[in-house]
Amino acid sequence: MKHIPFNKPFMAGNELRYIQQVCADGQFSGNGKFTKRCQAWLEESIGCGKALLTHSCTAALEMAAILIDIKPGDEIIMPSYTFVSTANAFVLRGGIPVLVDIREDTLNLDEKKVERVITGRTKAIVPMHYAGTACEMGAIMDIARRHNLAVIEDAAHGIMAKYKESYLGSIGDLAALSFHETKNIISGEGGALLINDKRLYERAEIIWEKGTNRSLFLKGQVDKYSWVDIGSSYLPNEITAAFLWAQLEKAGKITQRRLWLWSMYQKSFLGLEMSGVLRRQVIRKECAHNAHMYYLLLPGAKERDKLISFLKKNNITAPFHYVPLHLAAAGRRYCRIPDKLPVTEEVSQRLLRLPLWAGMKDRTIKHVIDTVIKGLSV
Ligand SMILES: *Cc1c(COP(=O)(O)O)cnc(C)c1O
């Protein structure tokens, strides 16, 4: 079989048609027709207060750090097992990420380890919904309310996934989505900031529009616009928003197809889990996930790396992640690490991700499954 990549960006169908409309309309800069359409869709489908498209999830997290007024020395509690942007967005403002271990089942921030690391400088908790499976948001929101902390969901993996009755991104004070081409719904690079705390609506738009009150001006609420706060250029252009609109239209179908592929993997590896060769993904009953990722946990680094090379020899790309933030050079420099993080360190040695994209053919996934099973029996 020819090479099976880890991800193939999936085209939903109408991308070029909508980009053509942008060209015909002649508005290419941000906050136009398609941007507004995408934002309305996100607000309605996710049930968040307000959505602002951004040029990346990283940008949305940076906006969140500005919005909650992170000052040098402020502490932000987050998992060490995450992508660098979760931490970097706060470090840019002088904040100090406080890195906490993850749960053994979902690999999400361990809510039981959060309260003990809260200090007088703690400003926020940033739960990251790993693989589109929700963090224990009930307990996390409760801790945050009792200690008067903001909650910012890193929902880069989480579009269309739920915790109990709520879509991810609608629970915290703020949330960030990613439309990077490796995520479920894509626009190449792209993201959104979701704002659930009404008191932050107006300032969010100001930060988004380079620190000006242009949004109020466009709504006719002020008669000229000017510089009123710090901010940057966080808007995506309309071409990106048009592409994204074509994807959002098909978000339900894309998620369904991914879930179907995901369960093919999950069913096929039950036997290997029963015989103790690997551990499969755990989906807790509170969570409706979105099949963002299919991963396996092998017994150790040796077994994991052996399987990676076997798959590579058979033309299948299966990567792993993350280098825990507390072990990275910048993590050591910028973060506080109050406790040991044994689960994080172990998982980063044992985890393997398998190819998964919405356009993946049945015979392709069957071939990956057969090859994994073969690789584990040699
Ligand atoms: C992908 C990702 C990001 C960053 O998303 P971009 O849109 O590429 O900026 C942030 N956090 C997590 C957990 C991610 O997986």
The ligand as an SDF file (V2000), in Angstrom:
LIG
                    3D

 15 15  0  0  0  0  0  0  0  0999 V2000
   -3.1490   22.9340   18.2620 C   0  0  0  0  0  0  0  0  0  0  0  0
   -3.1560   23.3560   19.6690 C   0  0  0  0  0  0  0  0  0  0  0  0
   -2.9920   24.6940   20.0630 C   0  0  0  0  0  0  0  0  0  0  0  0
   -2.6130   25.7760   19.1100 C   0  0  0  0  0  0  0  0  0  0  0  0
   -3.4420   25.8960   18.0200 O   0  0  0  0  0  0  0  0  0  0  0  0
   -3.0340   26.8480   16.8180 P   0  0  0  0  0  0  0  0  0  0  0  0
   -4.3620   27.0860   16.1430 O   0  0  0  0  0  0  0  0  0  0  0  0
   -2.0840   26.0630   15.9680 O   0  0  0  0  0  0  0  0  0  0  0  0
   -2.4520   28.0880   17.3640 O   0  0  0  0  0  0  0  0  0  0  0  0
   -3.1330   25.0230   21.4040 C   0  0  0  0  0  0  0  0  0  0  0  0
   -3.3820   24.0850   22.3370 N   0  0  0  0  0  0  0  0  0  0  0  0
   -3.5120   22.7840   22.0010 C   0  0  0  0  0  0  0  0  0  0  0  0
   -3.8040   21.7900   23.0670 C   0  0  0  0  0  0  0  0  0  0  0  0
   -3.3870   22.3810   20.6730 C   0  0  0  0  0  0  0  0  0  0  0  0
   -3.4660   21.0830   20.3570 O   0  0  0  0  0  0  0  0  0  0  0  0
  1  2  1  0
  2  3  1  0
  2 14  2  0
  3  4  1  0
  3 10  2  0
  4  5  1  0
  5  6  1  0
  6  7  2  0
  6  8  1  0
  6  9  1  0
 10 11  1  0
 11 12  2  0
 12 13  1  0
 12 14  1  0
 14 15  1  0
M  END
$$$$
